[in-house]
């Protein structure tokens, strides 16, 4: 797929379908839920904002780069049940994969990222 500024609406949809289908197969510590932005309820949206997980439309830099076309089509966020492993789909990058936790145990964070 091309970089975001050159993607068509169909390519955004293709990307999200590939990502969300793959993430549904995760098990164990990585098992979780994918939330598509398209059709997201205000309740879910607010919960993800409160958790500091949700990205939003309107970033002037993304707009200047033409990377906000067809918003919110093809965009979403996944987090595991523990909320320590996240995947953003279709925001600034095709995928942004995040592993995090409280404290300073870098080995656990890296291990989760590597296994994901």
Buried (B, 14 or more C-beta within 10 A) or exposed (E): EEEBEEBEEEBBBBBBEBBBEEBEEBEEBBBBEBBBBBEBEEEBBEEBEEEEBBBEEEBEEBEEEEBBBBBBBBBBBBBBEEEBBBBBBBBBEBEBEBBEBEEEEEEEBEEBBEEB
